[in-house]
Amino acid sequence: MSVLVNIFLVLLASIPAVSCFSSSSLHSSKLLHQHQHTSKTTTTTQLHSSSFNLNFLDSLFSSTNSNNKSQIQQLKTQLYQTCQSSYGISTPPIRTSIESLISQLQPLNPTPSPSTSKLLQRKWIVLWTSEKEINFFLEKGISTRIEQTLSDGKVLENWIPFVRGGGFGVTGSIQPAVDNSGGSSDGLRTEFKFESATLDIGKWGTYNFPPLGEGWFDTVYLDDELRIDLNSRNDILICRGE
């Protein structure tokens, strides 16, 4: 937010000196001098007042931004701790705790249009999700890491590396939603469509599968390290940038 303040300075013309004054001329000169002094005082007071207002506004906005950053960092720290202690596990109490933190972070989202932001286009590591299919690999010890890469504003790649080699991957296309027919806020929603899936089981071979489906996700919070999605299956995805 910018504040534009126009200050108009009053310039008083100097009074030329004369060699002799009548009593009335002297009285008038005194009045002019008093008026000049009063105008200068008034102008100086206005300048001080304007300067005070500017300093106050700068201090106010600076304080607000500082408070927001501090609050965001505290909430992110709590979220990271909850995700770490609940990795691969999604129970109703855990989800309720996660949702509470998300509801507090969402209004503080620093990225106005996440679906078109360059911050979204990168490799992400999943910290926590409510998706049963993904948690299956974590609960069974098949994998300890889930990756998702969004690139060029068009490509989505999910990769689940297996502990003993190989992995399971899904590739699809993405695009920002063109309207809000599903109730999403502007700039939050990304539509996706899976196009292929690959299962790599090492020496036993690699197998390809047909497309698995399509849907959307709303990125309700995005900054340079954290991303929070709510998707069309009512699942939550929390990722940290790599």
C-alpha positions as MATLAB code, in Angstrom:
seq = 'MSVLVNIFLVLLASIPAVSCFSSSSLHSSKLLHQHQHTSKTTTTTQLHSSSFNLNFLDSLFSSTNSNNKSQIQQLKTQLYQTCQSSYGISTPPIRTSIESLISQLQPLNPTPSPSTSKLLQRKWIVLWTSEKEINFFLEKGISTRIEQTLSDGKVLENWIPFVRGGGFGVTGSIQPAVDNSGGSSDGLRTEFKFESATLDIGKWGTYNFPPLGEGWFDTVYLDDELRIDLNSRNDILICRGE';
ca = [
       0.000    0.000    0.000;
       1.332    3.413   -0.846;
       0.412    6.713    0.773;
       0.582    9.879   -1.309;
       0.812   13.081    0.661;
       1.004   16.476   -1.091;
       2.409   19.285    1.046;
       1.920   22.825   -0.216;
       4.423   25.297    1.237;
       3.421   28.902    1.825;
       5.993   31.303    0.457;
       5.761   34.774    1.980;
       7.014   37.723    0.025;
       9.609   39.832    1.785;
       8.622   43.340    2.716;
      11.024   45.956    1.256;
      12.591   48.300    3.858;
      11.717   52.059    3.789;
      13.656   54.994    5.311;
      10.806   56.623    7.232;
       7.455   55.304    8.577;
       4.370   57.053    9.782;
       2.759   55.656   12.921;
       0.151   53.870   10.753;
       2.848   52.451    8.465;
       4.771   51.170   11.449;
       1.635   49.553   12.849;
       0.922   47.889    9.487;
       4.497   46.630    9.298;
       4.145   45.055   12.732;
       0.939   43.322   11.644;
       2.606   42.026    8.473;
       5.520   40.718   10.511;
       3.153   39.040   12.959;
       1.163   37.533   10.101;
       4.350   36.342    8.422;
       5.581   34.762   11.641;
       2.166   33.146   12.240;
       2.078   31.724    8.660;
       5.551   30.272    9.037;
       4.570   28.720   12.362;
       1.406   27.296   10.852;
       3.314   25.898    7.865;
       5.961   24.368   10.125;
       3.238   22.817   12.286;
       1.572   21.347    9.194;
       4.889   19.910    8.041;
       5.500   18.331   11.448;
       1.952   16.980   11.435;
       2.347   15.479    7.950;
       5.699   13.996    8.920;
       4.136   12.502   12.046;
       1.307   10.956    9.994;
       3.765    9.427    7.525;
       5.934    8.038   10.304;
       2.887    6.683   12.095;
       1.580    4.939    8.949;
       5.005    3.501    8.107;
       5.320    2.250   11.676;
       1.801    0.808   11.573;
       2.330   -1.121    8.317;
       5.786   -2.255    9.380;
       4.417   -3.489   12.692;
       1.536   -5.309   10.969;
       3.852   -7.031    8.480;
       6.218   -7.999   11.256;
       3.374   -9.432   13.332;
       2.063  -11.408   10.334;
       5.492  -12.865    9.597;
       5.930  -13.847   13.220;
       2.491  -15.447   13.345;
       3.084  -17.310   10.071;
       6.401  -18.674   11.303;
       4.874  -19.876   14.572;
       2.019  -21.617   12.748;
       4.385  -23.189   10.221;
       6.584  -24.522   13.003;
       3.553  -26.105   14.692;
       2.432  -27.564   11.369;
       5.855  -29.030   10.606;
       5.998  -30.634   14.042;
       2.520  -32.134   13.681;
       3.322  -33.473   10.205;
       6.575  -35.007   11.408;
       4.979  -36.754   14.376;
       2.068  -37.981   12.218;
       3.908  -38.861    9.004;
       2.005  -41.508    7.055;
      -0.870  -41.483    9.559;
      -4.265  -39.834    9.134;
      -6.735  -40.253   11.979;
      -9.711  -37.957   12.767;
      -7.898  -36.255   15.715;
      -4.743  -35.708   13.646;
      -6.747  -34.325   10.729;
      -8.662  -31.990   13.043;
      -5.366  -30.651   14.423;
      -3.994  -30.170   10.891;
      -7.172  -28.443    9.703;
      -7.053  -26.044   12.644;
      -3.555  -24.901   11.687;
      -4.534  -24.624    8.013;
      -7.542  -22.464    8.859;
      -5.192  -20.048   10.646;
      -2.581  -20.009    7.883;
      -4.984  -19.629    4.966;
      -5.915  -15.951    5.666;
      -2.193  -15.159    5.909;
      -1.374  -16.654    2.499;
       1.238  -14.297    0.964;
       0.675  -15.454   -2.634;
      -2.463  -13.881   -4.209;
      -2.859  -16.346   -7.106;
      -1.110  -19.625   -6.262;
      -2.331  -21.549   -9.334;
      -0.408  -19.213  -11.668;
       2.516  -18.454   -9.385;
       6.038  -19.523  -10.322;
       6.457  -20.621   -6.695;
       4.167  -23.566   -7.430;
       6.366  -24.861  -10.257;
       9.038  -26.930   -8.525;
       9.792  -30.218   -6.836;
       7.876  -30.777   -3.607;
       8.312  -33.311   -0.810;
       5.098  -34.447    0.858;
       5.192  -33.825    4.614;
       1.716  -35.157    5.343;
      -1.403  -36.206    3.492;
      -4.771  -37.727    4.238;
      -4.675  -39.743    0.976;
      -5.003  -43.430    1.846;
      -3.261  -44.643   -1.322;
      -0.115  -42.668   -0.519;
      -0.128  -43.495    3.193;
      -0.336  -47.203    2.316;
       3.228  -47.094    0.970;
       4.443  -45.304    4.109;
       2.572  -47.433    6.651;
       3.829  -50.676    5.083;
       7.421  -49.457    4.960;
       7.509  -49.725    1.163;
       8.609  -46.098    0.890;
       9.791  -43.330    3.201;
       9.515  -40.411    0.796;
       6.826  -39.034   -1.516;
       7.701  -36.532   -4.250;
       5.598  -34.331   -6.509;
       6.979  -32.123   -9.262;
       5.041  -29.404  -11.073;
       6.828  -27.945  -14.086;
       6.262  -25.516  -16.971;
       2.749  -24.862  -15.685;
       1.651  -27.960  -17.604;
       3.164  -31.133  -16.136;
       2.529  -33.002  -12.885;
       4.697  -35.924  -11.781;
       4.154  -37.982   -8.647;
       6.956  -40.329   -7.631;
       7.081  -42.821   -4.765;
      10.571  -44.329   -4.542;
      10.683  -47.784   -2.978;
      13.078  -48.591   -0.151;
      14.405  -51.650   -2.035;
      14.689  -49.927   -5.391;
      12.268  -48.982   -8.119;
       9.130  -47.033   -7.432;
       5.666  -46.021   -8.527;
       5.059  -42.914  -10.619;
       2.136  -41.071  -12.149;
       2.371  -38.393  -14.821;
      -0.338  -35.986  -15.877;
      -1.193  -32.532  -17.159;
      -2.212  -29.469  -15.141;
      -3.719  -26.073  -15.837;
      -5.171  -23.227  -13.754;
      -8.963  -23.471  -13.465;
     -10.768  -21.157  -15.880;
     -13.750  -20.448  -13.640;
     -15.118  -20.910  -10.137;
     -17.997  -23.251  -10.909;
     -16.792  -25.576   -8.184;
     -16.782  -22.864   -5.560;
     -13.047  -22.169   -5.519;
     -11.685  -18.692   -4.975;
      -9.933  -17.038   -7.925;
      -6.381  -18.163   -8.441;
      -6.465  -21.084   -6.004;
      -7.577  -23.962   -8.199;
      -5.443  -26.118  -10.471;
      -7.055  -28.820  -12.597;
      -5.172  -32.034  -13.296;
      -5.588  -35.088  -15.498;
      -3.474  -38.212  -15.098;
      -2.165  -39.611  -18.377;
       0.082  -42.518  -17.416;
       1.322  -44.580  -14.493;
       4.469  -46.662  -14.140;
       5.389  -49.378  -11.644;
       9.098  -50.136  -11.455;
       9.884  -53.261   -9.411;
      13.529  -53.575  -10.309;
      14.612  -56.971  -11.647;
      10.983  -58.022  -11.978;
      10.369  -55.416  -14.609;
       8.584  -52.145  -15.298;
       4.873  -52.007  -16.001;
       2.790  -49.211  -17.497;
      -0.835  -48.525  -16.668;
      -3.557  -46.490  -18.341;
      -4.651  -43.038  -17.051;
      -6.040  -43.087  -13.519;
      -8.422  -40.114  -13.455;
      -8.697  -36.369  -13.101;
      -9.673  -33.714  -10.576;
      -8.486  -30.454   -9.036;
      -6.639  -29.077   -6.042;
      -6.913  -25.695   -4.334;
      -3.617  -24.297   -3.081;
      -4.849  -22.417   -0.024;
      -1.363  -21.469    1.186;
       1.860  -20.990   -0.778;
       5.182  -19.361   -0.030;
       8.785  -20.073   -0.975;
       8.929  -23.248    1.119;
       5.428  -24.388    2.129;
       2.435  -25.466    0.067;
      -0.971  -26.598    1.334;
      -3.566  -28.167   -0.982;
      -7.179  -29.246   -0.531;
      -8.379  -31.413   -3.404;
     -11.504  -32.711   -5.147;
     -11.480  -35.883   -3.037;
     -11.573  -33.882    0.195;
      -7.975  -34.817    0.914;
      -5.185  -32.616    2.251;
      -1.670  -32.418    0.886;
       1.077  -30.551    2.752;
       4.417  -30.173    0.983;
       7.765  -28.553    1.512;
       9.866  -27.334   -1.416;
      13.144  -29.065   -2.127;
];
